[in-house]
Amino acid sequence: MKGIYRFVGSRLFILPLVIAPFAYLAIVLATGLRPETMSVESDKVQETPADKEEFDLSQFTVSEKELQEATAGTGSEKVANLHERLTDDTGNIAITLFVLVLCLTPLKVLFRRNKFISALNRHRRTVGLACFFYACLHLSIYLTNGINTLLDELTRLYIAAGLSAFAILLVMAVTSNNWAQRKIGGRKWKKLHRIVYFAIPILIYHRAWAGKVSEETIRETLIWFSPLIILQTLRIVRQFQERQKKATSPT
């Protein structure tokens, strides 16, 4: 069992887990940009005499719905769909790692003697930095069309919420090193890193209300964050009970 705990606590265990989503995104990008093979027969369609006659342009007035149906499947639409998919996927990966890293501490509080959980807690910094990396990818893909995209949509609350959460993750990432911890001081460093809990409701709102909000997206987001909410609640209850015991125990 000791060998298993050592493996779980080693980089050989955690690095493939944080790199795998990037490999998935690379595959999505590669397959999404692959051009479809064109039918040879479509290039050999012969024109009929009627096709050579002069066209009446008034006959080609179409509605917006007909235009969308006619242009469906074009290259521009595929690029737009790929952009949307990569934006959503990178955001979901970042949120998954965010939930995972914030679940490790309450698990350690609730199961202090569990060696497996203790081994997993060694990877909090790595998972946190991976979360920030995918958050950067998420923001970079969103800003593919330039900073004007952000400026035009900043008035939307879910965009402002996402930007606020990114700022919190930026502070966490910059100070997630031994030098910053020594420079700031242990107690102040811990207090600073507690601001990450403000990102929980912000990210819930950002994901649930992104784009076209619906009951499905809200329900899906709550399910996504439910392990974190449950574990953090149990952690608070456990710590409150321990403080009550200390307060009532005889000195």
N, C-alpha and C positions, 0 to 999 in steps of 0.2 A: 504493500500500500504506500510505503514511503516513496517508492519510485513513481507511482502515479501522481502523488501530491507534488513531487518535484517537477514532473513534466507539466502539470497544470499551471504551476507557478513560473515556468520558464518561457522564454520568448518563442520557442518552437511551437508552443500552444497558441499564443495570442496573435502572433504576426500573421499567420495564414487567415485567421478570422477577420482581421481588420483590412487585409489586402484583397480578400475574396470579393467584396462589393465593388472594388475598383476594376477587377478583372471582368466582372459582370457588366459594368458600365461600358468598358472597352468593347465587349462583344455586341452590346446594344448599338453602340455608335457605328461599329463596322458593318453590321447587318442592315442598319437603318440607312446608311449611305450607299449601299450596294445597288447599282442601277439594274432595273429589270430588263430582261432580254426582250427585245422587240420581235414581233412576229414578222417573218420574212414575207409572208403572203400579203400583209397589210401594205408593204411597199410596192407591191406589184398590181395594185388595183387599177384597172384600166378605166379611162374616162369614157363615158358614153357621150354621144352627140348632144344629149340634153345638158350634160355638165359643161359643155363648151359654150352654151348660149350665155348671153349677158344676164347677170343676176339682177334681180330687183331688190335693192337694199332694204326696202320697206318690209320685206318678208322676214327679215332677220332681227326684228325687234322681239326680245325675249324678256321674261320676268327675271327677278333676282334669284328666285328659287330654281328656275330652269338653268340659269347661268352656273349656279353652284353645282347642280347635278351634272352639267356638261363638263365642268372643270374638275370634278372629283377625281382624285388619283393622280393629279399632276405633280410635277417635281416640287413646286413651291409648297403644296399642301403636305407632302411627305416630310419636307424639311421642318415645317411648322409643327407637325405631329411629333417628329423626333425631338425637337427642341422642348416641347411640352413634356414629353415622356422623360427626358433626361433631367429636366428641372424637378419634376415630381419624384423621380427615383432618388436623386441625390438628397433631396429634402427628407424623404422617408428614411434613407440610410442614416443620415445625421441624427434624426429624431430617435431612431432605434438605438444607436450608440449612446445617445444622451440618456434615454430611459435606462439602458443597461448599466451605465457607470453610476447613476444615482441610485440604482437598486443595490449596489454592492455594499455601501456603508450600512444601510438598515439591516441587510442580511447578516453582516458581521456583528451588529449590536444584538440581534435576535438569536443568533447561533454562534456565540463567541468561541465555543469549544470545537466547532466543526472545522477540521483541517482543510477540507475541500474549499469552503468559502474563504478561509484565510488565504489559501493559495490564489484564489481568483482576485482577492483584493489587492494583490501585488500589481495588478494590471490596470488599476484605476487611472493612473497618469497616461498610460499608452492609449487606453480606450477613449479618454477625454480628448487627447490630442487628435486621435482619428476622427472623433466627432467634429472637431473644429475644422479638420481638413475637408471633410465632405460638406460641411456648411460653407466653406470657401468655394468649393466646386458648385454648390447650389447657387450661391450668389453670383459667381462668375458666369454661369450659363444663363441665368436670368438677365444679366447685363450684356448679353452678346450683342445686342443692337445699340449699345452705348449707354452712358450715364443718363441720357435724357429719358430713357425708359423708367428709371427710378424716380426722376424728378416729376414726370407726368403722373405717376401712380402713387406718389408718396402720400397723397391725401386719403388714400384708401387705408383704413385702419389695420387691416391684416398685413399690408405691406410695411407700415410703420412698426407693427408688432414684430414682424420678422427681422427688421433692421435692428430693433432694440435687443432682441434675443441674440443676434449676431454680435452686437457690441459687448454683451455680457460674456459670451463665449470667447471673444477676443481678449478680454481682461483675464479670463481663466487660463487661456493658452499662454499668454505672455508671462504670467507669474507661476506657471507650472514647471518650475525648475528649482534646484537646490539653492542656486545663487539668489534668486528672488526671495525664497523663503528665509534665508539667512539675513538678507538685506532688510526685509520688512519686519522680521521678527515672528516667532512662532505663533503667538496669540493674535497679533494683528493680521497675519497671513490667513489664519483660520477664519477670522471675522470677515476678511475680504472675500474669501471663497464661498462664504454663505450666501452671497448675492446670487449665486447660481440657482438658488431655489426660487427667485423671482422669475426666472426663465420658464418655470413649469407652466403657470397659467398663461404666460405670454405665448409659448409655443402651442399650447392647446388651442388658444384662440386663432393663432396664425394658421395652423393646419386645418382646423374645422371650418373656418370662414374664408379660406383661400378660394378664389374663383367663385363658382356658383355654389353657394352654401345650400345644403339640404340636410334632411334628417339623417340620411345615410352617412354623410361625411362626419356629422357631429357624433353619431353613434360609433362609427369606426374609430374616430379620434379618442373618444372616451375609453373604448376597449384597448386601444394602443397604450394609453397612459395608465390603465387600471392597475397593473402590477406595481408601478411606482407609487401611485396614490395609496394603495393598500399597505405597502411596506413602510412608507414614510409615516402613515397614520399609526401603525403598530409600533414603530420606533418611538414616536412621541409618547405613546401610552406607556411603553416600557420604561423610558427615561423618567416620566412623571411618577410612576410607581416606585422606582428606585429612589428618587428624591424624597418621596413621602416616607419610605422606610428609614432613610437616614435621618429625617427630621424627627421621627417618632422613636427611634432607637435610643436607649440610654447611653450617655456618654461614658 
